[in-house]
Amino acid sequence: MQQESDPDAPRQPSALLIGSEIYRHSTYGGKHPLAIARVSTALDLIRTLGWLVPERYRDSPMATPEQLARFHTPDYIAALRRAEAEQAADEAVRERHHLGAHGNPIYREVFRRPATGAGGAILAARLVRHGGIAHVPGAGTHHAMPDRASGFCYVNDVALGIFALVDAGLERVLYVDIDAHHGDGVELAFHDDPRVFTLSVHEANRWPRTGKAEDRAGGHARNIPVPEGFNDSEMDWVLRNAILPITRHLRPQAIVLQCGSDALEEDPLSRLALSNNSHFAVARALRGLSPRLIVTGGGGYNPWSVGRCWAGVWATLNDLPIPARLPPAAEAVLRGLSWFRAAGREPPEHWFTTLRDPPRAGPVRAEIRELCAITLRDLP
């Protein structure tokens, strides 16, 4: 006799979560923007909220030097490993590979941590090869170049995950990047590869100051450089009038969504004004438009906004209800965070007690409408 399911039983996750404990005690050091707890906070929130069963979790392996060489040069990989071993880099290495320079410090796990992010992205590609969803909050380092670190990114784990998808035979992969900063390293990686279409929504005139609307990387890239104050209503417009039409036109066999949270209003490294509802909406909308979906982390420099956002993305991918008020165990995770910036001295109470931000609606400016119209022109 078939047993009826309990309608009141907690919903079980269907996506796979890939994480690692390496992030818990790893820091870029000092007052670097990444001297904060991000991935560990998201994982702790997910677990304390009862949103993870053991069979849906995978520990991220470290990518091997051979795997990293799919995008990075052997000289750069060797320099990165040597910098970790010696905890130093000479002037030639700093100049050539930007290790210990340009905002890319040498810290204790300077090779192991980015190699773990890359291993997670590559594992995600393997796990979804026959279909499915994988969330890899430790990946998302989209600025790293073949032979140098860039923008706090030492290994381009996103590019390596996409390479794993196309190397497995996929011919239509869509990369969507909603980080506040242009996904320049990923666009470069696939500049001449028509199998991969890159779409980046980022703040205009923000570092690295690439990704203009007219930049199309051989025709299979689109960029939407949005103005300061970009709000939830405008992201909804971009979603409905650019991201979704492009996705339906391309019919991708896989989607990779870089879900950097530095476009949120509370983040110190951008001047955008999104709530995390926008990130949840993009993840929800893309979830059903391809048989394979990989969602990564990315930027995000306020530990409360990052952890709450990425935990909420996991809930969204699994149709898990987000409580209006967090239970005590989850609240304790957030109250245990610290941040050296002024906003961290007296955080607002809702950073401790809620996961979902209040919506930040606003007018949809003509500039946003025009950017979306430009994006849809001459699609391949």
Salt bridges, closest charged atoms under 4 A:
GLU21 OE1 - ARG24 NE 2.63
ASP44 OD1 - ARG24 NH2 2.85
GLU84 OE2 - ARG112 NE 2.77
GLU91 OE1 - ARG94 NH2 2.67
GLU109 OE2 - ARG108 NE 2.54
ASP147 OD2 - ARG96 NH2 2.69
ASP167 OD2 - ARG70 NE 2.82
ASP177 OD2 - HIS142 ND1 2.63
ASP179 OD2 - HIS142 NE2 3.78
ASP179 OD1 - HIS181 ND1 3.28
ASP184 OD1 - HIS143 ND1 2.69
GLU187 OE1 - HIS182 NE2 3.02
ASP192 OD1 - HIS191 ND1 2.98
ASP193 OD2 - ARG195 NH2 2.86
GLU203 OE2 - ARG206 NH2 3.22
GLU228 OE2 - ARG271 NH1 3.65
GLU234 OE2 - ARG365 NE 2.73
ASP236 OD2 - ARG240 NE 2.80
ASP262 OD2 - HIS181 ND1 2.91
GLU265 OE1 - ARG360 NE 3.31
GLU266 OE2 - ARG360 NH2 2.46
ASP319 OD1 - ARG287 NH1 2.93
GLU331 OE1 - ARG325 NH2 3.01
GLU331 OE2 - ARG335 NE 2.75
GLU349 OE2 - ARG335 NH2 2.37
ASP357 OD1 - ARG308 NH1 2.95
ASP357 OD2 - ARG360 NH1 3.89
GLU370 OE2 - ARG377 NH2 3.46
